[in-house]
C-alpha cells in the first residue's frame, strides 16, 4: 500500500458516481489531508459504500472535518475504521460535536 493524495483524487471522483463498490480498505496508505478531504466530499453523495477502513493514517483537522461532515449526512456507511490513526481522537471529537449538534437541532 503506497497510495498518496494524488492517487486518491480520481478514486474520490469515481466514488461520487459509485453504484457497486460496497467496501474499501485504504489502511496503511499516505493519502494526506487533500485525499481525506476529497474522499469526505465523495462520501457526502455516495449512497453505496457501506464499509471504509482508514486505519493508520496521519491527518490534520481540515481533512478530518470534511470526513466528519460527510458522516453526518451519509446514511449508508455502517462500518468506518479509523483506529491506529494519529488524528483518531480529533476525528472522534469532531464526530461527537457534529452528532450532538444534529440531535439538538
Gaussian input, Z-matrix of N, CA and C with variables (Angstrom, degrees):
# hf/3-21g

backbone

0 1
 N
 C     1     B1
 C     2     B2     1     A1
 N     3     B3     2     A2     1     D1
 C     4     B4     3     A3     2     D2
 C     5     B5     4     A4     3     D3
 N     6     B6     5     A5     4     D4
 C     7     B7     6     A6     5     D5
 C     8     B8     7     A7     6     D6
 N     9     B9     8     A8     7     D7
 C    10    B10     9     A9     8     D8
 C    11    B11    10    A10     9     D9
 N    12    B12    11    A11    10    D10
 C    13    B13    12    A12    11    D11
 C    14    B14    13    A13    12    D12
 N    15    B15    14    A14    13    D13
 C    16    B16    15    A15    14    D14
 C    17    B17    16    A16    15    D15
 N    18    B18    17    A17    16    D16
 C    19    B19    18    A18    17    D17
 C    20    B20    19    A19    18    D18
 N    21    B21    20    A20    19    D19
 C    22    B22    21    A21    20    D20
 C    23    B23    22    A22    21    D21
 N    24    B24    23    A23    22    D22
 C    25    B25    24    A24    23    D23
 C    26    B26    25    A25    24    D24
 N    27    B27    26    A26    25    D25
 C    28    B28    27    A27    26    D26
 C    29    B29    28    A28    27    D27
 N    30    B30    29    A29    28    D28
 C    31    B31    30    A30    29    D29
 C    32    B32    31    A31    30    D30
 N    33    B33    32    A32    31    D31
 C    34    B34    33    A33    32    D32
 C    35    B35    34    A34    33    D33
 N    36    B36    35    A35    34    D34
 C    37    B37    36    A36    35    D35
 C    38    B38    37    A37    36    D36
 N    39    B39    38    A38    37    D37
 C    40    B40    39    A39    38    D38
 C    41    B41    40    A40    39    D39
 N    42    B42    41    A41    40    D40
 C    43    B43    42    A42    41    D41
 C    44    B44    43    A43    42    D42
 N    45    B45    44    A44    43    D43
 C    46    B46    45    A45    44    D44
 C    47    B47    46    A46    45    D45
 N    48    B48    47    A47    46    D46
 C    49    B49    48    A48    47    D47
 C    50    B50    49    A49    48    D48
 N    51    B51    50    A50    49    D49
 C    52    B52    51    A51    50    D50
 C    53    B53    52    A52    51    D51
 N    54    B54    53    A53    52    D52
 C    55    B55    54    A54    53    D53
 C    56    B56    55    A55    54    D54
 N    57    B57    56    A56    55    D55
 C    58    B58    57    A57    56    D56
 C    59    B59    58    A58    57    D57
 N    60    B60    59    A59    58    D58
 C    61    B61    60    A60    59    D59
 C    62    B62    61    A61    60    D60
 N    63    B63    62    A62    61    D61
 C    64    B64    63    A63    62    D62
 C    65    B65    64    A64    63    D63
 N    66    B66    65    A65    64    D64
 C    67    B67    66    A66    65    D65
 C    68    B68    67    A67    66    D66
 N    69    B69    68    A68    67    D67
 C    70    B70    69    A69    68    D68
 C    71    B71    70    A70    69    D69
 N    72    B72    71    A71    70    D70
 C    73    B73    72    A72    71    D71
 C    74    B74    73    A73    72    D72
 N    75    B75    74    A74    73    D73
 C    76    B76    75    A75    74    D74
 C    77    B77    76    A76    75    D75
 N    78    B78    77    A77    76    D76
 C    79    B79    78    A78    77    D77
 C    80    B80    79    A79    78    D78
 N    81    B81    80    A80    79    D79
 C    82    B82    81    A81    80    D80
 C    83    B83    82    A82    81    D81
 N    84    B84    83    A83    82    D82
 C    85    B85    84    A84    83    D83
 C    86    B86    85    A85    84    D84
 N    87    B87    86    A86    85    D85
 C    88    B88    87    A87    86    D86
 C    89    B89    88    A88    87    D87
 N    90    B90    89    A89    88    D88
 C    91    B91    90    A90    89    D89
 C    92    B92    91    A91    90    D90
 N    93    B93    92    A92    91    D91
 C    94    B94    93    A93    92    D92
 C    95    B95    94    A94    93    D93
 N    96    B96    95    A95    94    D94
 C    97    B97    96    A96    95    D95
 C    98    B98    97    A97    96    D96
 N    99    B99    98    A98    97    D97
 C   100   B100    99    A99    98    D98
 C   101   B101   100   A100    99    D99
 N   102   B102   101   A101   100   D100
 C   103   B103   102   A102   101   D101
 C   104   B104   103   A103   102   D102
 N   105   B105   104   A104   103   D103
 C   106   B106   105   A105   104   D104
 C   107   B107   106   A106   105   D105
 N   108   B108   107   A107   106   D106
 C   109   B109   108   A108   107   D107
 C   110   B110   109   A109   108   D108
 N   111   B111   110   A110   109   D109
 C   112   B112   111   A111   110   D110
 C   113   B113   112   A112   111   D111
 N   114   B114   113   A113   112   D112
 C   115   B115   114   A114   113   D113
 C   116   B116   115   A115   114   D114
 N   117   B117   116   A116   115   D115
 C   118   B118   117   A117   116   D116
 C   119   B119   118   A118   117   D117
 N   120   B120   119   A119   118   D118
 C   121   B121   120   A120   119   D119
 C   122   B122   121   A121   120   D120
 N   123   B123   122   A122   121   D121
 C   124   B124   123   A123   122   D122
 C   125   B125   124   A124   123   D123
 N   126   B126   125   A125   124   D124
 C   127   B127   126   A126   125   D125
 C   128   B128   127   A127   126   D126
 N   129   B129   128   A128   127   D127
 C   130   B130   129   A129   128   D128
 C   131   B131   130   A130   129   D129
 N   132   B132   131   A131   130   D130
 C   133   B133   132   A132   131   D131
 C   134   B134   133   A133   132   D132
 N   135   B135   134   A134   133   D133
 C   136   B136   135   A135   134   D134
 C   137   B137   136   A136   135   D135
 N   138   B138   137   A137   136   D136
 C   139   B139   138   A138   137   D137
 C   140   B140   139   A139   138   D138
 N   141   B141   140   A140   139   D139
 C   142   B142   141   A141   140   D140
 C   143   B143   142   A142   141   D141
 N   144   B144   143   A143   142   D142
 C   145   B145   144   A144   143   D143
 C   146   B146   145   A145   144   D144
 N   147   B147   146   A146   145   D145
 C   148   B148   147   A147   146   D146
 C   149   B149   148   A148   147   D147
 N   150   B150   149   A149   148   D148
 C   151   B151   150   A150   149   D149
 C   152   B152   151   A151   150   D150
 N   153   B153   152   A152   151   D151
 C   154   B154   153   A153   152   D152
 C   155   B155   154   A154   153   D153
 N   156   B156   155   A155   154   D154
 C   157   B157   156   A156   155   D155
 C   158   B158   157   A157   156   D156
 N   159   B159   158   A158   157   D157
 C   160   B160   159   A159   158   D158
 C   161   B161   160   A160   159   D159
 N   162   B162   161   A161   160   D160
 C   163   B163   162   A162   161   D161
 C   164   B164   163   A163   162   D162
 N   165   B165   164   A164   163   D163
 C   166   B166   165   A165   164   D164
 C   167   B167   166   A166   165   D165
 N   168   B168   167   A167   166   D166
 C   169   B169   168   A168   167   D167
 C   170   B170   169   A169   168   D168
 N   171   B171   170   A170   169   D169
 C   172   B172   171   A171   170   D170
 C   173   B173   172   A172   171   D171
 N   174   B174   173   A173   172   D172
 C   175   B175   174   A174   173   D173
 C   176   B176   175   A175   174   D174
 N   177   B177   176   A176   175   D175
 C   178   B178   177   A177   176   D176
 C   179   B179   178   A178   177   D177
 N   180   B180   179   A179   178   D178
 C   181   B181   180   A180   179   D179
 C   182   B182   181   A181   180   D180
 N   183   B183   182   A182   181   D181
 C   184   B184   183   A183   182   D182
 C   185   B185   184   A184   183   D183
 N   186   B186   185   A185   184   D184
 C   187   B187   186   A186   185   D185
 C   188   B188   187   A187   186   D186
 N   189   B189   188   A188   187   D187
 C   190   B190   189   A189   188   D188
 C   191   B191   190   A190   189   D189
 N   192   B192   191   A191   190   D190
 C   193   B193   192   A192   191   D191
 C   194   B194   193   A193   192   D192
 N   195   B195   194   A194   193   D193
 C   196   B196   195   A195   194   D194
 C   197   B197   196   A196   195   D195
 N   198   B198   197   A197   196   D196
 C   199   B199   198   A198   197   D197
 C   200   B200   199   A199   198   D198
 N   201   B201   200   A200   199   D199
 C   202   B202   201   A201   200   D200
 C   203   B203   202   A202   201   D201
 N   204   B204   203   A203   202   D202
 C   205   B205   204   A204   203   D203
 C   206   B206   205   A205   204   D204
 N   207   B207   206   A206   205   D205
 C   208   B208   207   A207   206   D206
 C   209   B209   208   A208   207   D207
 N   210   B210   209   A209   208   D208
 C   211   B211   210   A210   209   D209
 C   212   B212   211   A211   210   D210
 N   213   B213   212   A212   211   D211
 C   214   B214   213   A213   212   D212
 C   215   B215   214   A214   213   D213
 N   216   B216   215   A215   214   D214
 C   217   B217   216   A216   215   D215
 C   218   B218   217   A217   216   D216
 N   219   B219   218   A218   217   D217
 C   220   B220   219   A219   218   D218
 C   221   B221   220   A220   219   D219
 N   222   B222   221   A221   220   D220
 C   223   B223   222   A222   221   D221
 C   224   B224   223   A223   222   D222
 N   225   B225   224   A224   223   D223
 C   226   B226   225   A225   224   D224
 C   227   B227   226   A226   225   D225
 N   228   B228   227   A227   226   D226
 C   229   B229   228   A228   227   D227
 C   230   B230   229   A229   228   D228
 N   231   B231   230   A230   229   D229
 C   232   B232   231   A231   230   D230
 C   233   B233   232   A232   231   D231
 N   234   B234   233   A233   232   D232
 C   235   B235   234   A234   233   D233
 C   236   B236   235   A235   234   D234
 N   237   B237   236   A236   235   D235
 C   238   B238   237   A237   236   D236
 C   239   B239   238   A238   237   D237
 N   240   B240   239   A239   238   D238
 C   241   B241   240   A240   239   D239
 C   242   B242   241   A241   240   D240
 N   243   B243   242   A242   241   D241
 C   244   B244   243   A243   242   D242
 C   245   B245   244   A244   243   D243
 N   246   B246   245   A245   244   D244
 C   247   B247   246   A246   245   D245
 C   248   B248   247   A247   246   D246
 N   249   B249   248   A248   247   D247
 C   250   B250   249   A249   248   D248
 C   251   B251   250   A250   249   D249
 N   252   B252   251   A251   250   D250
 C   253   B253   252   A252   251   D251
 C   254   B254   253   A253   252   D252
 N   255   B255   254   A254   253   D253
 C   256   B256   255   A255   254   D254
 C   257   B257   256   A256   255   D255
 N   258   B258   257   A257   256   D256
 C   259   B259   258   A258   257   D257
 C   260   B260   259   A259   258   D258
 N   261   B261   260   A260   259   D259
 C   262   B262   261   A261   260   D260
 C   263   B263   262   A262   261   D261
 N   264   B264   263   A263   262   D262
 C   265   B265   264   A264   263   D263
 C   266   B266   265   A265   264   D264
 N   267   B267   266   A266   265   D265
 C   268   B268   267   A267   266   D266
 C   269   B269   268   A268   267   D267
 N   270   B270   269   A269   268   D268
 C   271   B271   270   A270   269   D269
 C   272   B272   271   A271   270   D270
 N   273   B273   272   A272   271   D271
 C   274   B274   273   A273   272   D272
 C   275   B275   274   A274   273   D273
 N   276   B276   275   A275   274   D274
 C   277   B277   276   A276   275   D275
 C   278   B278   277   A277   276   D276
 N   279   B279   278   A278   277   D277
 C   280   B280   279   A279   278   D278
 C   281   B281   280   A280   279   D279
 N   282   B282   281   A281   280   D280
 C   283   B283   282   A282   281   D281
 C   284   B284   283   A283   282   D282
 N   285   B285   284   A284   283   D283
 C   286   B286   285   A285   284   D284
 C   287   B287   286   A286   285   D285
 N   288   B288   287   A287   286   D286
 C   289   B289   288   A288   287   D287
 C   290   B290   289   A289   288   D288
 N   291   B291   290   A290   289   D289
 C   292   B292   291   A291   290   D290
 C   293   B293   292   A292   291   D291
 N   294   B294   293   A293   292   D292
 C   295   B295   294   A294   293   D293
 C   296   B296   295   A295   294   D294
 N   297   B297   296   A296   295   D295
 C   298   B298   297   A297   296   D296
 C   299   B299   298   A298   297   D297
 N   300   B300   299   A299   298   D298
 C   301   B301   300   A300   299   D299
 C   302   B302   301   A301   300   D300
 N   303   B303   302   A302   301   D301
 C   304   B304   303   A303   302   D302
 C   305   B305   304   A304   303   D303
 N   306   B306   305   A305   304   D304
 C   307   B307   306   A306   305   D305
 C   308   B308   307   A307   306   D306
 N   309   B309   308   A308   307   D307
 C   310   B310   309   A309   308   D308
 C   311   B311   310   A310   309   D309
 N   312   B312   311   A311   310   D310
 C   313   B313   312   A312   311   D311
 C   314   B314   313   A313   312   D312

   B1=1.4492
   B2=1.5123
   B3=1.2847
   B4=1.4533
   B5=1.5198
   B6=1.3186
   B7=1.4570
   B8=1.5202
   B9=1.3230
   B10=1.4546
   B11=1.5312
   B12=1.3221
   B13=1.4647
   B14=1.5245
   B15=1.3229
   B16=1.4740
   B17=1.5301
   B18=1.3315
   B19=1.4609
   B20=1.5227
   B21=1.3187
   B22=1.4587
   B23=1.5243
   B24=1.3211
   B25=1.4621
   B26=1.5346
   B27=1.3470
   B28=1.4699
   B29=1.5396
   B30=1.3276
   B31=1.4646
   B32=1.5261
   B33=1.3222
   B34=1.4656
   B35=1.5315
   B36=1.3097
   B37=1.4668
   B38=1.5332
   B39=1.3236
   B40=1.4634
   B41=1.5274
   B42=1.3358
   B43=1.4671
   B44=1.5258
   B45=1.3185
   B46=1.4687
   B47=1.5177
   B48=1.3435
   B49=1.4649
   B50=1.5175
   B51=1.3194
   B52=1.4623
   B53=1.5253
   B54=1.3303
   B55=1.4599
   B56=1.5301
   B57=1.3395
   B58=1.4598
   B59=1.5274
   B60=1.3267
   B61=1.4563
   B62=1.5226
   B63=1.3459
   B64=1.4607
   B65=1.5301
   B66=1.3422
   B67=1.4602
   B68=1.5320
   B69=1.3399
   B70=1.4617
   B71=1.5230
   B72=1.3315
   B73=1.4567
   B74=1.5260
   B75=1.3142
   B76=1.4655
   B77=1.5268
   B78=1.3126
   B79=1.4636
   B80=1.5236
   B81=1.3209
   B82=1.4542
   B83=1.5169
   B84=1.3222
   B85=1.4579
   B86=1.5193
   B87=1.3025
   B88=1.4618
   B89=1.5215
   B90=1.3175
   B91=1.4607
   B92=1.5167
   B93=1.2931
   B94=1.4589
   B95=1.5158
   B96=1.3182
   B97=1.4571
   B98=1.5227
   B99=1.3492
   B100=1.4673
   B101=1.5260
   B102=1.3231
   B103=1.4596
   B104=1.5151
   B105=1.3285
   B106=1.4640
   B107=1.5277
   B108=1.3343
   B109=1.4588
   B110=1.5234
   B111=1.3336
   B112=1.4707
   B113=1.5301
   B114=1.3269
   B115=1.4609
   B116=1.5213
   B117=1.3209
   B118=1.4601
   B119=1.5165
   B120=1.3358
   B121=1.4672
   B122=1.5257
   B123=1.3324
   B124=1.4613
   B125=1.5246
   B126=1.3267
   B127=1.4638
   B128=1.5293
   B129=1.3143
   B130=1.4685
   B131=1.5264
   B132=1.3326
   B133=1.4664
   B134=1.5314
   B135=1.3301
   B136=1.4656
   B137=1.5229
   B138=1.3040
   B139=1.4682
   B140=1.5312
   B141=1.3357
   B142=1.4628
   B143=1.5287
   B144=1.3189
   B145=1.4549
   B146=1.5284
   B147=1.3228
   B148=1.4630
   B149=1.5292
   B150=1.3337
   B151=1.4605
   B152=1.5216
   B153=1.3382
   B154=1.4652
   B155=1.5189
   B156=1.3311
   B157=1.4627
   B158=1.5241
   B159=1.3439
   B160=1.4554
   B161=1.5137
   B162=1.3011
   B163=1.4577
   B164=1.5184
   B165=1.3215
   B166=1.4516
   B167=1.5110
   B168=1.3086
   B169=1.4600
   B170=1.5230
   B171=1.3093
   B172=1.4610
   B173=1.5141
   B174=1.2962
   B175=1.4566
   B176=1.5062
   B177=1.2758
   B178=1.4548
   B179=1.5170
   B180=1.2907
   B181=1.4599
   B182=1.5230
   B183=1.3342
   B184=1.4624
   B185=1.5336
   B186=1.3077
   B187=1.4606
   B188=1.5167
   B189=1.3162
   B190=1.4590
   B191=1.5248
   B192=1.3275
   B193=1.4690
   B194=1.5270
   B195=1.3403
   B196=1.4724
   B197=1.5220
   B198=1.3244
   B199=1.4639
   B200=1.5256
   B201=1.3103
   B202=1.4676
   B203=1.5252
   B204=1.3258
   B205=1.4679
   B206=1.5254
   B207=1.3180
   B208=1.4616
   B209=1.5247
   B210=1.3254
   B211=1.4593
   B212=1.5223
   B213=1.3181
   B214=1.4612
   B215=1.5231
   B216=1.3438
   B217=1.4705
   B218=1.5298
   B219=1.3227
   B220=1.4659
   B221=1.5226
   B222=1.3244
   B223=1.4656
   B224=1.5253
   B225=1.3212
   B226=1.4618
   B227=1.5209
   B228=1.3325
   B229=1.4616
   B230=1.5301
   B231=1.3180
   B232=1.4642
   B233=1.5213
   B234=1.3384
   B235=1.4578
   B236=1.5236
   B237=1.3328
   B238=1.4561
   B239=1.5234
   B240=1.3342
   B241=1.4655
   B242=1.5180
   B243=1.3180
   B244=1.4624
   B245=1.5257
   B246=1.3109
   B247=1.4668
   B248=1.5254
   B249=1.3250
   B250=1.4572
   B251=1.5153
   B252=1.3162
   B253=1.4504
   B254=1.5219
   B255=1.3148
   B256=1.4669
   B257=1.5172
   B258=1.3152
   B259=1.4527
   B260=1.5160
   B261=1.3379
   B262=1.4587
   B263=1.5215
   B264=1.3212
   B265=1.4640
   B266=1.5216
   B267=1.3299
   B268=1.4621
   B269=1.5225
   B270=1.3326
   B271=1.4645
   B272=1.5255
   B273=1.3201
   B274=1.4587
   B275=1.5280
   B276=1.3280
   B277=1.4617
   B278=1.5237
   B279=1.3276
   B280=1.4665
   B281=1.5197
   B282=1.3335
   B283=1.4579
   B284=1.5284
   B285=1.3229
   B286=1.4634
   B287=1.5237
   B288=1.3276
   B289=1.4595
   B290=1.5262
   B291=1.3201
   B292=1.4687
   B293=1.5248
   B294=1.3128
   B295=1.4579
   B296=1.5238
   B297=1.3171
   B298=1.4651
   B299=1.5194
   B300=1.3199
   B301=1.4529
   B302=1.5266
   B303=1.3201
   B304=1.4679
   B305=1.5149
   B306=1.3259
   B307=1.4614
   B308=1.5230
   B309=1.3417
   B310=1.4576
   B311=1.5201
   B312=1.3190
   B313=1.4691
   B314=1.5046
   A1=109.48
   A2=115.63
   A3=118.74
   A4=110.37
   A5=116.27
   A6=120.38
   A7=109.76
   A8=116.43
   A9=121.52
   A10=108.37
   A11=116.76
   A12=119.77
   A13=111.78
   A14=118.13
   A15=120.40
   A16=111.22
   A17=117.47
   A18=121.51
   A19=111.44
   A20=116.41
   A21=121.62
   A22=112.42
   A23=118.29
   A24=121.14
   A25=113.24
   A26=120.35
   A27=119.37
   A28=112.15
   A29=116.24
   A30=120.48
   A31=110.14
   A32=116.54
   A33=120.87
   A34=110.40
   A35=116.44
   A36=120.41
   A37=110.57
   A38=116.38
   A39=120.74
   A40=111.67
   A41=116.94
   A42=120.23
   A43=112.30
   A44=117.29
   A45=120.35
   A46=111.28
   A47=116.24
   A48=121.01
   A49=111.93
   A50=117.03
   A51=122.90
   A52=111.99
   A53=116.14
   A54=121.26
   A55=111.97
   A56=116.97
   A57=118.99
   A58=114.88
   A59=118.70
   A60=121.60
   A61=110.52
   A62=116.35
   A63=120.95
   A64=112.85
   A65=116.95
   A66=120.59
   A67=109.65
   A68=115.94
   A69=121.00
   A70=108.94
   A71=116.66
   A72=122.10
   A73=108.77
   A74=116.37
   A75=122.44
   A76=111.08
   A77=117.46
   A78=120.84
   A79=110.88
   A80=114.54
   A81=120.53
   A82=114.90
   A83=118.73
   A84=121.33
   A85=110.70
   A86=115.85
   A87=122.37
   A88=108.43
   A89=115.80
   A90=119.27
   A91=113.81
   A92=118.24
   A93=121.96
   A94=114.92
   A95=114.12
   A96=121.28
   A97=111.29
   A98=117.02
   A99=120.32
   A100=111.35
   A101=116.86
   A102=120.74
   A103=112.17
   A104=116.40
   A105=120.29
   A106=110.17
   A107=116.97
   A108=120.37
   A109=111.05
   A110=117.54
   A111=121.28
   A112=110.58
   A113=116.73
   A114=119.94
   A115=110.90
   A116=116.44
   A117=120.29
   A118=111.41
   A119=116.89
   A120=120.38
   A121=110.67
   A122=117.14
   A123=120.70
   A124=111.36
   A125=116.58
   A126=120.30
   A127=112.63
   A128=116.62
   A129=119.29
   A130=110.96
   A131=117.04
   A132=120.37
   A133=113.14
   A134=117.51
   A135=120.92
   A136=110.29
   A137=116.55
   A138=121.55
   A139=112.40
   A140=115.97
   A141=119.26
   A142=112.58
   A143=117.73
   A144=121.75
   A145=110.20
   A146=116.20
   A147=121.03
   A148=112.16
   A149=117.31
   A150=120.43
   A151=110.39
   A152=115.44
   A153=121.13
   A154=108.73
   A155=116.28
   A156=121.92
   A157=108.79
   A158=116.18
   A159=124.21
   A160=111.14
   A161=119.31
   A162=122.57
   A163=113.43
   A164=115.16
   A165=120.97
   A166=116.04
   A167=119.12
   A168=119.01
   A169=110.49
   A170=115.93
   A171=121.90
   A172=107.69
   A173=117.23
   A174=121.73
   A175=112.06
   A176=114.22
   A177=121.96
   A178=109.64
   A179=115.77
   A180=121.92
   A181=114.00
   A182=118.89
   A183=120.70
   A184=112.00
   A185=117.52
   A186=120.80
   A187=111.91
   A188=116.14
   A189=120.89
   A190=110.20
   A191=117.54
   A192=120.57
   A193=111.17
   A194=117.51
   A195=120.60
   A196=109.70
   A197=117.50
   A198=121.21
   A199=110.69
   A200=117.37
   A201=121.39
   A202=110.37
   A203=117.15
   A204=120.41
   A205=110.65
   A206=116.69
   A207=120.52
   A208=111.06
   A209=115.96
   A210=119.48
   A211=111.55
   A212=117.48
   A213=119.39
   A214=112.28
   A215=117.65
   A216=120.35
   A217=113.10
   A218=116.78
   A219=120.57
   A220=109.47
   A221=116.43
   A222=120.74
   A223=113.36
   A224=118.57
   A225=120.38
   A226=114.02
   A227=117.77
   A228=120.67
   A229=109.32
   A230=115.31
   A231=120.32
   A232=112.50
   A233=116.88
   A234=120.41
   A235=109.11
   A236=117.11
   A237=122.37
   A238=108.68
   A239=116.19
   A240=121.61
   A241=109.87
   A242=116.55
   A243=121.80
   A244=110.82
   A245=117.84
   A246=120.71
   A247=110.71
   A248=115.22
   A249=120.30
   A250=112.31
   A251=116.01
   A252=122.44
   A253=109.87
   A254=116.94
   A255=120.02
   A256=111.22
   A257=118.03
   A258=121.73
   A259=113.35
   A260=118.01
   A261=120.83
   A262=112.65
   A263=117.74
   A264=119.38
   A265=110.45
   A266=117.29
   A267=120.86
   A268=110.23
   A269=116.77
   A270=120.96
   A271=110.00
   A272=116.18
   A273=121.21
   A274=110.93
   A275=116.62
   A276=121.00
   A277=111.18
   A278=116.90
   A279=121.30
   A280=111.11
   A281=115.93
   A282=120.39
   A283=110.61
   A284=116.97
   A285=120.26
   A286=111.41
   A287=116.98
   A288=120.45
   A289=110.84
   A290=116.73
   A291=120.72
   A292=110.84
   A293=116.79
   A294=121.36
   A295=110.69
   A296=117.27
   A297=120.93
   A298=110.18
   A299=116.79
   A300=121.07
   A301=112.25
   A302=116.84
   A303=121.78
   A304=110.81
   A305=117.08
   A306=121.22
   A307=111.34
   A308=117.56
   A309=120.87
   A310=111.93
   A311=118.02
   A312=121.01
   A313=112.46
   D1=112.94
   D2=179.06
   D3=-145.02
   D4=45.88
   D5=178.25
   D6=-82.98
   D7=143.97
   D8=176.00
   D9=-118.31
   D10=179.62
   D11=-175.87
   D12=-60.51
   D13=-35.00
   D14=179.50
   D15=-65.42
   D16=-30.72
   D17=177.30
   D18=-73.81
   D19=-29.29
   D20=-175.60
   D21=-78.97
   D22=-29.03
   D23=-175.82
   D24=-55.69
   D25=-46.73
   D26=177.14
   D27=-66.30
   D28=-34.60
   D29=177.24
   D30=-63.44
   D31=-44.74
   D32=179.11
   D33=-61.32
   D34=-41.32
   D35=178.27
   D36=-61.70
   D37=-42.62
   D38=179.19
   D39=-66.24
   D40=-35.38
   D41=-179.97
   D42=-63.98
   D43=-25.01
   D44=178.16
   D45=-64.86
   D46=-24.76
   D47=-178.88
   D48=-116.26
   D49=16.56
   D50=-176.87
   D51=-72.65
   D52=129.91
   D53=175.60
   D54=-125.86
   D55=5.93
   D56=-176.58
   D57=-130.20
   D58=-38.31
   D59=-176.00
   D60=-68.87
   D61=123.46
   D62=-177.31
   D63=-106.92
   D64=-20.45
   D65=-176.14
   D66=-142.05
   D67=139.16
   D68=-179.33
   D69=-141.32
   D70=127.29
   D71=179.63
   D72=-113.09
   D73=110.34
   D74=178.64
   D75=-113.79
   D76=16.51
   D77=-177.06
   D78=-62.76
   D79=145.10
   D80=176.23
   D81=80.12
   D82=2.40
   D83=178.39
   D84=-95.82
   D85=160.69
   D86=-179.61
   D87=-106.17
   D88=70.28
   D89=-171.27
   D90=-85.18
   D91=-8.15
   D92=172.82
   D93=67.13
   D94=170.79
   D95=-178.02
   D96=-63.24
   D97=-41.93
   D98=178.56
   D99=-61.13
   D100=-40.16
   D101=179.94
   D102=-66.96
   D103=-43.50
   D104=178.99
   D105=-65.34
   D106=-41.71
   D107=178.49
   D108=-62.84
   D109=-41.26
   D110=178.47
   D111=-63.99
   D112=-42.09
   D113=177.22
   D114=-65.22
   D115=-39.00
   D116=177.75
   D117=-60.10
   D118=-44.73
   D119=178.36
   D120=-62.70
   D121=-38.38
   D122=178.60
   D123=-66.68
   D124=-38.89
   D125=-178.41
   D126=-70.32
   D127=-17.86
   D128=175.61
   D129=-65.29
   D130=-29.24
   D131=-176.99
   D132=-112.02
   D133=-15.89
   D134=-179.35
   D135=-69.14
   D136=132.98
   D137=-179.55
   D138=-123.72
   D139=23.56
   D140=-178.56
   D141=-125.30
   D142=-40.93
   D143=-176.25
   D144=-65.42
   D145=123.31
   D146=-177.57
   D147=-108.68
   D148=-20.70
   D149=-176.38
   D150=-136.15
   D151=129.31
   D152=-179.97
   D153=-138.84
   D154=128.94
   D155=178.97
   D156=-113.36
   D157=114.89
   D158=177.49
   D159=-108.52
   D160=11.70
   D161=-172.23
   D162=-51.75
   D163=137.62
   D164=172.94
   D165=82.30
   D166=21.66
   D167=177.42
   D168=-103.41
   D169=158.61
   D170=-179.96
   D171=-115.26
   D172=101.89
   D173=-173.94
   D174=-114.46
   D175=158.83
   D176=176.02
   D177=-104.33
   D178=170.43
   D179=-172.01
   D180=-55.85
   D181=-43.18
   D182=-175.64
   D183=-59.83
   D184=-49.16
   D185=179.65
   D186=-63.05
   D187=-40.99
   D188=-179.83
   D189=-66.61
   D190=-39.64
   D191=179.88
   D192=-61.61
   D193=-41.60
   D194=178.23
   D195=-64.35
   D196=-39.81
   D197=178.29
   D198=-64.22
   D199=-42.33
   D200=178.32
   D201=-63.01
   D202=-44.07
   D203=177.82
   D204=-59.35
   D205=-39.97
   D206=178.69
   D207=-63.30
   D208=-42.28
   D209=-178.81
   D210=-67.91
   D211=-23.29
   D212=179.62
   D213=-76.61
   D214=-16.63
   D215=178.45
   D216=-115.27
   D217=-17.55
   D218=-179.22
   D219=-76.85
   D220=125.45
   D221=-177.19
   D222=-104.17
   D223=-4.75
   D224=-178.43
   D225=-100.36
   D226=-21.45
   D227=-178.41
   D228=-69.65
   D229=117.84
   D230=-179.91
   D231=-114.56
   D232=-13.14
   D233=-174.40
   D234=-141.70
   D235=100.43
   D236=-179.26
   D237=-119.92
   D238=119.65
   D239=-179.59
   D240=-107.41
   D241=122.10
   D242=175.03
   D243=-129.05
   D244=12.58
   D245=-177.89
   D246=-65.62
   D247=153.69
   D248=-178.50
   D249=74.20
   D250=12.20
   D251=-176.30
   D252=-98.14
   D253=133.49
   D254=179.29
   D255=-61.08
   D256=-30.18
   D257=179.45
   D258=-94.71
   D259=14.17
   D260=-175.26
   D261=-58.05
   D262=-47.02
   D263=-177.68
   D264=-65.27
   D265=-36.10
   D266=176.11
   D267=-65.54
   D268=-43.76
   D269=177.73
   D270=-58.37
   D271=-48.50
   D272=-177.16
   D273=-62.06
   D274=-43.35
   D275=179.18
   D276=-62.60
   D277=-47.28
   D278=178.66
   D279=-62.31
   D280=-40.68
   D281=-179.39
   D282=-64.12
   D283=-43.82
   D284=178.70
   D285=-62.38
   D286=-42.73
   D287=178.69
   D288=-61.62
   D289=-42.87
   D290=179.70
   D291=-66.05
   D292=-41.19
   D293=-179.02
   D294=-67.29
   D295=-45.00
   D296=179.18
   D297=-64.73
   D298=-41.05
   D299=178.09
   D300=-60.68
   D301=-38.16
   D302=178.24
   D303=-66.46
   D304=-40.09
   D305=-177.60
   D306=-71.20
   D307=-28.86
   D308=-179.68
   D309=-80.46
   D310=-17.03
   D311=-179.20
   D312=-75.82

